[in-house]
């Protein structure tokens, strides 16, 4: 061991923070590749309470960084592969020889946690005992820089003690945690209290005494009363939800309603005088809380408030637009290529050309997420034309599909320009009549003969630019065609209802049928759902059939998409095999 490192480790016998230890060790051993220096750097290089999804260690400690290299392979630092038998033995000796509780906890902790994963050997039970005792000493003497770090230490101490089923250490951990919370709790800082309640009351710890349990419940009740008056609704929620969860587990419905009512009123009061968009977001949140705790009348009251504030939300939104110029020659060349051949070839080409590609959109989303990560971290709420929240799109990790739908919806808006010009060019070149277009569509066996006149009227309305009529006529016929397709492919179109009878499957359910995807392919079936039945997309069928769409929605862009769906459906042919 080099002299600088030895002197540094002696200095650490005094009270020193974990971050400071790591930083000084790295600086002192930057160019030192001795086994001791590497072991010390690694010991404090692992990330405690690791929650990353990219490591497969299955351990409490994990790599500080994980990334994918240019070769497409994952890399991590520090790597578990660097830990060998000699390093484990070195950490064991350091845990015995150091007098610094923080260092003792770190050395014994990584030996206990990483030994089996790194070298395939189970560590001694004694190491775990030393680990928990060191963590308790760190907690009881407030040796961490920040109280949240101390909460992590005592939580780990309780977890390891419980895994050992050591009643003495479990009881010490409980007592230490409760005393810690009493020392550090501040009403307006929700992260500094409530952890004892979560660990021991909600965790149903059998070693928690009745006196301790009563104290934790009474403390949280008192805090709820205080924060309702003086703190933000989010702090109030942090106190109320754990209490409500506990009371519900005990069947104490009156207390559940009382606590949730306090939380809800705190949010509702905070919304008064707030910006419309903020108020709408908070009201949606409290609506979810009321629903979750079966307080339907309160949820309905909040629902009315959300509807009332909707127009203000729309007024508060800002419009962002971007324009680009397309040279006329390029546009003409594109349209000539789209309409070359004959009318049938042109219509087939339009049908295929304007089906969005899901995989391409996924790659675009992932690329954008790497370039603008913050944009894809937070949940986005989609509002309808009245400002009502209709759907949410989560962060990219938990809701990749939602982000793909949003990306495709935006692309479809851009593609509407080219789809419109393609239809116009086809009419200009071939003088496309309603009879010709209807005949092309009805070649598909999934359109019932009894519906031919209805389809023709919808097509005629489209060509006459009566888009409102065309959309109202053709959207239900598209749904009927998909239902027929499912039947022809041997699928079920009925399901049991709550009255004991049978009813038709919903359009969205039909579009998710395996037979539909087998017939059209993944891209087209996904496109149909996004366009017609998914609230994160255009949701055209539901908005039209439920009378939600405003008059302005019945425009050429929407009508072109409906006609494009009809062209896609027209591609189906009966198999001779």
C-alpha positions in Angstrom: 0.0 0.0 0.0 1.5 3.4 -1.0 2.3 5.9 1.7 -0.3 8.4 0.6 -3.1 5.9 0.7 -2.0 4.5 4.1 -1.9 8.1 5.6 -5.3 8.8 4.1 -6.9 5.8 5.5 -5.6 6.7 9.0 -7.2 10.2 8.6 -10.5 8.5 7.8 -10.6 7.1 11.3 -12.0 10.4 12.3 -15.6 11.4 11.4 -15.7 11.7 7.6 -18.5 11.6 5.1 -18.8 8.7 2.6 -18.6 11.1 -0.4 -15.5 12.7 1.0 -13.9 9.3 1.5 -14.6 8.3 -2.1 -13.4 11.6 -3.5 -10.1 11.6 -1.6 -9.3 7.9 -2.3 -9.8 8.5 -6.0 -7.5 11.6 -6.0 -4.8 9.9 -3.9 -4.7 6.6 -6.0 -5.4 8.0 -9.5 -2.2 6.5 -10.9 -1.9 3.7 -8.4 -2.8 0.2 -9.9 -1.8 -1.8 -6.8 -4.3 -4.3 -5.5 -5.0 -2.3 -2.4 -5.6 0.9 -4.3 -8.0 -0.8 -6.8 -9.8 -2.4 -3.9 -10.3 0.9 -2.1 -11.5 2.6 -5.3 -14.0 -0.1 -6.0 -15.2 -0.3 -2.4 -16.5 3.2 -2.6 -17.2 3.2 -6.3 -20.3 0.9 -6.1 -23.7 2.6 -6.0 -25.7 1.9 -2.9 -29.4 1.0 -3.0 -29.0 0.3 -6.8 -32.2 0.4 -8.6 -31.1 0.4 -12.2 -32.7 -2.0 -14.7 -29.6 -2.5 -16.8 -27.6 -4.6 -14.4 -28.3 -8.2 -13.8 -26.4 -8.6 -10.6 -29.5 -8.8 -8.4 -27.6 -7.1 -5.6 -28.1 -4.1 -3.3 -24.9 -2.5 -4.6 -24.6 -1.9 -8.3 -22.4 -0.1 -10.9 -22.2 3.7 -10.8 -22.6 3.9 -14.6 -24.1 1.6 -17.3 -23.8 2.5 -21.0 -23.9 1.0 -24.5 -20.7 1.3 -26.5 -20.3 2.0 -30.2 -20.1 -1.8 -30.7 -23.6 -2.2 -29.3 -22.4 -4.0 -26.2 -23.3 -2.9 -22.6 -20.6 -1.7 -20.3 -20.6 -0.9 -16.6 -18.4 0.9 -14.1 -17.3 -0.4 -11.7 -17.7 -3.9 -13.1 -18.5 -6.9 -10.9 -16.0 -8.9 -12.9 -13.2 -6.9 -11.2 -14.1 -8.4 -7.8 -12.1 -11.5 -7.0 -11.4 -13.7 -3.9 -8.4 -11.6 -2.9 -10.4 -8.4 -3.0 -13.2 -9.9 -0.9 -10.6 -11.0 1.7 -9.0 -7.5 1.6 -12.4 -5.9 2.4 -13.0 -8.4 5.2 -9.8 -7.4 6.9 -10.5 -3.7 6.4 -13.9 -4.0 8.0 -12.3 -5.6 11.0 -9.5 -3.1 11.3 -11.2 0.2 10.7 -12.8 2.2 13.6 -14.8 4.4 11.2 -18.4 3.2 11.3 -19.1 4.5 7.7 -16.1 2.6 6.3 -16.9 -0.5 8.4 -20.5 -0.5 7.0 -19.2 -0.1 3.4 -16.6 -2.8 3.6 -18.8 -5.4 5.4 -21.7 -4.4 3.3 -20.1 -5.1 0.0 -18.6 -8.4 1.3 -22.1 -9.5 2.5 -23.8 -8.3 -0.7 -21.4 -9.1 -3.5 -19.5 -12.3 -2.4 -21.9 -14.8 -3.8 -22.5 -12.8 -7.1 -18.8 -12.1 -7.7 -17.0 -15.3 -6.5 -19.8 -17.8 -5.8 -19.2 -18.0 -2.1 -21.7 -17.2 0.6 -20.3 -14.8 3.2 -20.2 -15.4 6.9 -23.2 -14.6 9.1 -20.9 -12.6 11.3 -20.2 -10.2 8.5 -23.9 -9.4 8.3 -24.0 -8.8 12.0 -21.1 -6.4 11.8 -22.7 -4.7 8.8 -26.0 -4.0 10.7 -24.2 -2.8 13.8 -22.1 -0.4 11.8 -25.2 0.9 10.1 -26.9 1.4 13.4 -23.8 3.3 14.7 -23.8 5.5 11.6 -27.5 6.2 12.2 -27.5 6.8 15.9 -24.5 9.2 15.6 -25.7 11.1 12.5 -22.5 10.5 10.7 -23.9 11.0 7.2 -23.8 14.3 5.4 -27.5 14.4 4.7 -30.4 13.0 6.6 -31.8 11.2 3.5 -28.5 9.2 3.4 -29.1 8.2 7.0 -32.6 7.1 6.1 -31.1 4.8 3.5 -28.6 3.4 6.1 -31.3 2.5 8.7 -33.6 1.1 6.0 -30.8 -1.2 4.9 -30.0 -2.1 8.5 -33.7 -3.2 9.1 -33.7 -5.1 5.8 -30.6 -7.1 6.5 -31.6 -7.7 10.2 -35.0 -9.0 8.9 -33.3 -11.3 6.4 -31.2 -12.7 9.2 -34.3 -13.0 11.3 -32.3 -11.6 14.2 -34.9 -10.3 16.6 -32.4 -8.3 18.7 -31.0 -6.4 15.6 -34.6 -5.9 14.2 -35.7 -4.3 17.5 -32.6 -2.1 17.6 -33.3 -1.0 13.9 -36.9 -0.1 14.8 -35.9 1.9 17.8 -33.0 3.6 15.9 -35.3 4.5 12.9 -38.0 6.0 15.1 -35.5 8.1 17.1 -33.9 9.2 13.8 -37.3 10.4 12.4 -38.0 12.3 15.6 -34.6 14.1 15.2 -34.8 15.0 11.5 -38.5 15.4 10.7 -39.6 18.8 9.3 -43.3 19.1 8.3 -42.7 20.8 5.0 -40.0 18.2 3.9 -42.0 15.0 3.3 -38.9 12.9 2.5 -37.7 13.3 6.1 -40.6 11.6 7.8 -43.1 8.7 7.3 -40.4 6.1 6.6 -40.8 4.5 10.0 -44.6 4.2 9.4 -44.0 2.7 5.9 -41.3 0.2 7.1 -42.9 -1.0 10.3 -46.7 -0.3 10.3 -47.5 -0.8 6.6 -44.7 -3.4 6.5 -46.5 -5.3 9.3 -43.4 -5.8 11.3 -44.2 -8.3 14.1 -41.4 -6.9 16.3 -43.0 -3.4 16.4 -44.5 -3.0 19.9 -48.0 -1.7 20.4 -46.6 1.5 22.1 -44.4 2.1 19.1 -47.2 1.5 16.6 -49.5 3.8 18.4 -46.9 6.5 18.5 -46.2 6.2 14.7 -49.9 6.4 13.9 -50.6 9.4 16.2 -47.5 11.2 15.0 -48.6 10.9 11.4 -52.2 11.9 12.2 -50.9 15.0 14.0 -48.6 15.8 11.1 -51.6 15.4 8.6 -53.5 18.0 10.6 -50.6 20.4 10.6 -49.6 20.1 7.0 -53.3 20.5 5.8 -53.1 24.0 7.1 -49.6 25.1 6.4 -48.0 23.0 3.6 -48.5 22.1 -0.1 -51.1 19.5 -1.0 -48.3 17.1 -2.1 -47.0 17.1 1.5 -50.5 16.6 2.8 -50.8 13.6 0.4 -47.5 12.1 1.8 -49.1 12.1 5.2 -52.6 11.0 4.3 -52.1 8.2 1.8 -50.1 5.9 4.1 -52.7 6.5 6.9 -55.5 5.7 4.5 -53.7 2.6 3.2 -53.3 1.4 6.8 -56.9 2.1 7.8 -58.2 0.4 4.6 -56.2 -2.8 5.5 -57.9 -2.8 8.9 -61.4 -2.3 7.4 -61.7 1.1 9.1 -63.7 2.7 6.3 -64.8 5.8 8.2 -61.1 6.7 8.9 -60.2 6.1 5.3 -62.9 8.5 4.1 -61.9 11.1 6.7 -58.2 11.0 5.8 -58.8 11.0 2.0 -61.2 13.9 2.4 -58.5 15.9 4.1 -56.1 15.2 1.3 -58.7 15.9 -1.4 -59.8 19.2 0.2 -56.2 20.3 0.5 -55.7 19.8 -3.3 -59.0 21.4 -4.2 -58.3 24.4 -1.9 -54.9 24.8 -3.5 -56.5 24.9 -7.0 -58.5 28.0 -6.2 -56.8 31.0 -7.8 -54.2 28.8 -9.5 -53.5 28.8 -13.2 -56.0 26.8 -15.1 -53.6 24.2 -16.5 -52.1 23.7 -13.1 -55.5 23.4 -11.4 -56.7 20.9 -14.0 -53.6 18.7 -13.5 -54.1 18.8 -9.7 -57.8 18.0 -10.0 -57.1 15.1 -12.2 -54.7 13.8 -9.6 -57.1 14.1 -6.7 -59.9 12.6 -8.9 -57.7 9.5 -9.2 -57.2 9.4 -5.4 -60.9 9.6 -4.8 -61.6 6.8 -7.3 -58.8 4.7 -5.8 -60.4 4.9 -2.3 -64.0 4.4 -3.6 -65.2 8.0 -2.9 -67.4 8.2 -6.0 -69.4 11.3 -5.0 -66.2 13.3 -4.3 -64.7 12.0 -7.6 -67.9 13.2 -9.5 -67.6 16.6 -7.9 -64.0 17.0 -9.0 -64.9 15.7 -12.4 -67.4 18.5 -12.8 -64.7 21.0 -11.8 -62.3 19.6 -14.4 -65.0 20.0 -17.1 -65.7 23.6 -15.9 -62.1 24.6 -16.0 -61.5 23.0 -19.4 -62.2 26.1 -21.6 -59.7 28.1 -19.5 -57.1 25.4 -20.0 -57.5 25.7 -23.8 -57.3 29.5 -23.7 -54.1 29.3 -21.7 -52.3 27.1 -24.3 -49.9 28.5 -26.7 -49.7 27.5 -30.3 -46.4 26.5 -31.9 -46.0 26.1 -35.6 -43.3 25.5 -38.1 -43.3 26.0 -41.8 -41.2 24.7 -44.7 -41.1 25.2 -48.4 -41.3 22.4 -50.9 -40.0 23.2 -54.4 -42.8 22.8 -57.0 -40.7 20.6 -59.2 -40.1 18.1 -56.4 -43.8 18.1 -55.5 -44.8 17.5 -59.1 -42.3 14.7 -59.5 -43.6 13.1 -56.3 -47.2 13.3 -57.4 -46.3 12.0 -60.9 -44.7 9.0 -59.3 -47.7 8.4 -57.1 -50.2 8.5 -60.0 -48.3 6.7 -62.7 -49.9 3.6 -64.3 -53.6 3.5 -64.0 -56.3 4.3 -61.4 -56.2 0.9 -59.7 -52.4 1.0 -59.4 -52.6 4.6 -58.1 -55.2 3.7 -55.4 -53.2 0.6 -54.3 -50.0 2.8 -54.2 -51.7 5.4 -52.0 -53.1 2.7 -49.7 -49.6 1.3 -49.1 -47.6 4.6 -49.1 -49.4 6.3 -46.3 -49.4 3.5 -43.8 -47.0 4.7 -41.0 -44.2 2.4 -40.1 -44.1 1.6 -36.4 -40.5 0.5 -36.2 -39.3 3.7 -37.9 -41.3 5.7 -35.4 -39.8 3.7 -32.5 -36.3 4.4 -33.7 -37.2 8.2 -34.1 -38.5 8.3 -30.6 -35.5 6.5 -29.1 -33.2 8.9 -31.0 -35.1 11.9 -29.9 -35.1 10.6 -26.3 -31.3 10.4 -26.4 -31.0 13.9 -27.8 -33.7 15.5 -25.6 -33.9 13.2 -22.6 -35.9 15.6 -20.3 -38.8 15.7 -22.9 -39.3 11.9 -22.6 -38.9 11.7 -18.8 -42.2 13.2 -17.7 -45.8 12.3 -18.2 -47.8 14.3 -20.8 -51.5 14.9 -20.5 -53.6 15.1 -23.7 -56.6 17.4 -23.7 -59.6 17.4 -26.1 -61.0 20.5 -27.7 -62.9 21.4 -24.5 -59.8 21.1 -22.3 -60.8 17.8 -20.8 -57.9 15.4 -20.1 -58.5 12.3 -22.3 -55.2 10.4 -22.0 -51.7 10.4 -20.6 -48.4 9.5 -22.2 -45.8 8.4 -19.7 -42.0 8.5 -19.8 -40.3 6.5 -22.5 -39.3 3.6 -20.2 -42.8 2.8 -19.0 -44.8 3.9 -22.0 -42.8 3.5 -25.2 -46.0 2.7 -27.2 -47.6 5.9 -26.1 -44.7 7.9 -27.2 -44.6 6.0 -30.6 -48.3 6.9 -31.0 -47.7 10.5 -30.3 -44.8 10.5 -32.8 -46.9 8.8 -35.5 -49.8 11.2 -34.9 -47.5 14.1 -35.5 -46.1 12.5 -38.7 -49.6 11.8 -40.0 -50.4 15.5 -39.6 -47.4 16.3 -41.8 -48.3 13.6 -44.2 -51.8 14.9 -44.6 -50.4 17.5 -47.1 -49.1 14.8 -49.3 -52.1 12.5 -48.9 -54.4 15.4 -50.0 -52.3 16.3 -53.0 -52.1 12.6 -54.0 -55.9 12.2 -54.0 -56.3 15.5 -55.9 -53.8 14.4 -58.5 -55.5 11.1 -58.9 -58.8 12.9 -59.5 -57.1 15.2 -62.0 -55.4 12.5 -64.0 -58.2 9.9 -64.0 -61.3 11.9 -63.3 -62.1 9.5 -60.5 -65.9 9.1 -60.1 -67.8 7.8 -57.1 -68.7 4.7 -59.0 -65.1 3.9 -59.9 -63.9 4.5 -56.3 -66.8 2.6 -54.8 -66.2 -0.4 -57.2 -62.5 -0.5 -56.2 -63.4 -0.6 -52.5 -66.1 -3.2 -52.8 -63.9 -5.7 -54.4 -62.9 -6.7 -50.9 -65.1 -9.5 -49.5 -65.2 -7.9 -46.1 -67.8 -5.3 -47.2 -71.3 -6.9 -47.0 -73.3 -6.6 -50.2 -76.2 -5.2 -48.2 -74.0 -2.2 -47.3 -72.9 -1.3 -50.8 -75.3 1.6 -51.2 -74.2 3.0 -47.8 -70.5 2.8 -48.9 -71.3 4.5 -52.2 -73.1 7.4 -50.5 -70.1 7.9 -48.2 -67.7 7.9 -51.2 -69.9 10.3 -53.1 -70.1 12.7 -50.1 -66.3 12.5 -49.9 -65.7 13.4 -53.6 -68.4 16.2 -53.3 -66.3 17.5 -50.3 -69.2 17.0 -47.9 -66.7 15.7 -45.4 -69.1 15.7 -42.4 -71.4 13.3 -44.1 -68.6 11.2 -45.6 -67.0 10.7 -42.2 -70.2 9.8 -40.4 -71.1 7.3 -43.1 -67.7 5.6 -43.7 -66.3 5.2 -40.2 -69.1 2.8 -39.1 -68.7 0.9 -42.4 -65.0 0.5 -41.7 -65.9 -1.0 -38.3 -68.4 -3.3 -39.9 -65.8 -4.5 -42.4 -63.3 -5.4 -39.7 -66.0 -7.3 -37.9 -66.7 -9.3 -41.0 -63.0 -9.9 -41.5 -62.8 -11.4 -38.0 -65.8 -13.6 -38.7 -64.4 -14.8 -42.0 -61.1 -15.7 -40.3 -62.9 -17.8 -37.7 -62.7 -15.3 -34.9 -65.3 -14.4 -32.4 -67.2 -11.1 -32.7 -69.4 -11.5 -29.6 -68.7 -11.4 -25.9 -70.8 -11.9 -22.8 -72.3 -8.8 -21.2 -73.2 -8.1 -17.6 -76.9 -8.9 -18.3 -76.1 -12.5 -19.2 -76.5 -12.0 -22.9 -74.1 -11.4 -25.8 -72.9 -8.2 -27.3 -70.5 -7.2 -30.1 -66.9 -6.8 -29.3 -65.7 -3.2 -29.3 -63.9 -1.9 -32.4 -60.7 -1.5 -30.5 -61.0 -5.1 -29.3 -61.6 -6.3 -32.8 -58.5 -4.4 -34.1 -56.4 -6.2 -31.5 -57.7 -9.6 -32.8 -54.9 -11.9 -33.9 -56.7 -12.5 -37.2 -56.6 -8.7 -38.1 -52.9 -8.5 -37.5 -52.3 -11.7 -39.5 -54.3 -10.2 -42.4 -53.0 -6.7 -42.5 -49.6 -6.9 -40.7 -48.5 -5.2 -37.5 -48.0 -1.7 -39.0 -51.5 -1.5 -40.5 -53.4 -2.9 -37.5 -51.4 -0.5 -35.2 -52.3 2.3 -37.6 -56.0 1.5 -37.5 -56.0 1.5 -33.7 -54.0 4.7 -33.4 -56.3 6.5 -36.0 -59.6 5.1 -34.9 -59.8 3.9 -31.3 -56.8 5.0 -29.2 -57.2 8.2 -27.2 -53.5 8.8 -27.4 -53.9 9.0 -31.2 -56.6 10.5 -33.4 -59.3 8.3 -31.8 -61.5 9.2 -34.7 -64.1 6.5 -34.5 -64.9 7.1 -30.8 -65.0 10.9 -31.1 -67.3 10.7 -34.1 -69.7 8.0 -32.9 -70.0 9.5 -29.5 -70.7 13.0 -30.8 -67.5 14.4 -29.2 -65.9 15.8 -32.4 -66.4 19.5 -32.9 -67.6 20.8 -36.4 -64.0 21.8 -37.2 -62.8 18.2 -37.0 -64.8 17.2 -40.1 -62.3 18.6 -42.5 -60.4 17.3 -45.6 -57.5 16.0 -43.5 -59.8 13.8 -41.4 -61.8 12.7 -44.4 -58.7 11.8 -46.3 -57.6 9.5 -43.5 -61.0 7.8 -43.4 -60.8 7.3 -47.2 -57.3 5.9 -46.8 -58.6 3.4 -44.3 -61.2 2.3 -46.9 -58.4 1.8 -49.4 -56.5 -0.3 -47.0 -59.5 -2.4 -46.3 -60.0 -2.8 -50.0 -56.7 -4.7 -50.2 -58.2 -7.8 -48.6 -58.9 -10.6 -51.0 -60.3 -14.1 -50.3 -57.8 -16.9 -50.3 -58.2 -19.8 -52.7 -56.3 -22.2 -50.5 
